[in-house]
Amino acid sequence: MRGLLEAGGIRQEQREERRFMEPILEVKNLCVNYTRREKESFAAVDQVSFCLYPGEVLGIVGESGCGKSTVAR
């Protein structure tokens, strides 16, 4: 049946149209390090990449402390 959502939640027609559109948000290889009081740093986010196209919605899910809020900032 045409119009049913495919795996990934995007219809085939939308996927084809997206190839010709510019993303409204593009993040490539985002890395964020924080320094603790002891002066040692840790990677809160390491090599995150994604594109957001017009009409799409991005949801960030994961365990507590995995860097969701850091990516959203």
N, C-alpha and C positions, 0 to 999 in steps of 0.2 A: 504494500500500500504506500503510495507516494505521500510524502509529508511526514511520515513517521520519523521520529528522532533516531539517529544512528548512535553508535557508541561514541562517547565524547559530547553528546548533547547538541551537535550542530548538524543541521540538514545538509545533504549533499549540495543543494543549490547554494546555500549560504557559504559553504566551504569554498566553492568555486568563485563566488563573488568576492570573497575576502582576499583572494590572490591579487586583485586589482586595487584594493583599498590601502590607504596608509593607516598604520596603527595610530590610535590616539594616545597610547602610552606604550613605550618600549623600554624594557629594562634588560641590560646585558651584563652578565657576569658580576652581579652585585655582591660585594663583600663588605661586611661590617665587623670591625673588631672593637671590643671594649676592654678597658684596663681596670683591673680590680685594685683594691686598696694596696695590695702587696706589690703593685707595679707589674704584675704579670698580665698579659693580655690573652684573650680567648676570642675565637671566631663565633660570633652570634649568627652570622649568615655567611655562607661560602658558595660563591659561583651560582647565584640564582638568576635565571633569565626567563622572561615571558613577554608576550605582546598582548595588548588589549585593543580590539577593533571596535568601531562604532556598532552599537547594538548589543555588544557582549557584556556580560557581568562576570567579574572575577571574585571568586571566593577563596580565602586562604584558610586552610584547616590544618590542624596538627596538634601534637601533644603540648602540654604546658611547657613553656620555656624553649620552644624550638625555633623562635625567631619570627613568628607571625607579625607581631606589632612592629618589629624593626623593619621588616619588608614593607609594611603599610606606610611607614613614615617616609 
